[in-house]
Amino acid sequence: MVQALLEDAVKQQVTKKSVEVWLLKLKDAAYESEDLLDELAVEIMQCQSCSSITDKVRSFLLSFKPSRRLFDIASELQNKLEVLDDIAKEGFTLNLREGVVIRQTGSLSHGLAPSNLARTRHSSIVCNFGPSFPPHLCKATHLRTLLFLYPGGNSEELPSSLLVSFIYLRVLDLSGCGIKTVQKSISNLICLRYLDLSNTSIQTLPHTISDLHNLQTLNLSGCDNLRELPFGMGKVTSLRHLNTTGCQGLICMPSGIGKLVHLLTLPIYIVGKGTGESIAELDLSKPKG
């Protein structure tokens, strides 16, 4: 019912302020609901990994131990879905017609006023960032895509506020910036699907990368100083593309790469002498790199 009204609403918002306001409310609620769904999925995955596996005879339902946070997210999601339903009903009072479902897209922010940043979902930024972001940018707490265009910053690590404020990021592109270190708190970005650290000066990645259960693409191409990958990489089970092209300093691969059953792209694999570092670790029928 919600999406069925959108096409007519988009057409009418140009001439009717009430429709524009309704459409903004609807989009905000829809995005927030999707964020909660991602949180719920991550929490379930974490609960599964923490469940006891000693008794393999037990079924999933018996061994699964939901956390208090899981119940809180589910309750919040239920409330948000009720809000969505109420907003959808408002659409009928605006004489919107039910029609064809349309594609939902976010808004691109280039220097929006602080009052509008709370609704910003996608942003590209040209700046020389230092230890912290501009305070007003941190108000875009539901940001999904953050691209740094030729930042050329002189900071050796990511601004800490980035890893605290933008926990709903799906895409983070830091290619070409001057960072040398990625903090452990990168694990705060639980919804992250695409992380681009290409052509940076990083030497290592924190082991907390393994907590990014939704990560599908990790671009490390051109990271000449990168020496090794985190030992927990095998836990990033959603990973499909691991681009290590041009990582000339890479001396070994972590054990457990073979656990990445969805991996499609792996241009370079360094064969080691340790357990789980042989070429037999890979299922060569899948990688395309």
Secondary structure as GFF3:
##gff-version 3
##sequence-region A 1 289
A	DSSP	three_ten_helix	3	5	.	.	.	ID=ss1
A	DSSP	alpha_helix	6	12	.	.	.	ID=ss2
A	DSSP	alpha_helix	17	50	.	.	.	ID=ss3
A	DSSP	alpha_helix	60	63	.	.	.	ID=ss4
A	DSSP	alpha_helix	68	93	.	.	.	ID=ss5
A	DSSP	beta_strand	108	109	.	.	.	ID=ss6
A	DSSP	three_ten_helix	114	119	.	.	.	ID=ss7
A	DSSP	beta_strand	122	125	.	.	.	ID=ss8
A	DSSP	three_ten_helix	135	139	.	.	.	ID=ss9
A	DSSP	beta_strand	145	148	.	.	.	ID=ss10
A	DSSP	alpha_helix	160	165	.	.	.	ID=ss11
A	DSSP	beta_strand	171	173	.	.	.	ID=ss12
A	DSSP	three_ten_helix	184	188	.	.	.	ID=ss13
A	DSSP	beta_strand	194	196	.	.	.	ID=ss14
A	DSSP	three_ten_helix	207	211	.	.	.	ID=ss15
A	DSSP	beta_strand	217	219	.	.	.	ID=ss16
A	DSSP	three_ten_helix	233	235	.	.	.	ID=ss17
A	DSSP	beta_strand	241	243	.	.	.	ID=ss18
A	DSSP	three_ten_helix	257	259	.	.	.	ID=ss19
A	DSSP	three_ten_helix	279	281	.	.	.	ID=ss20
###
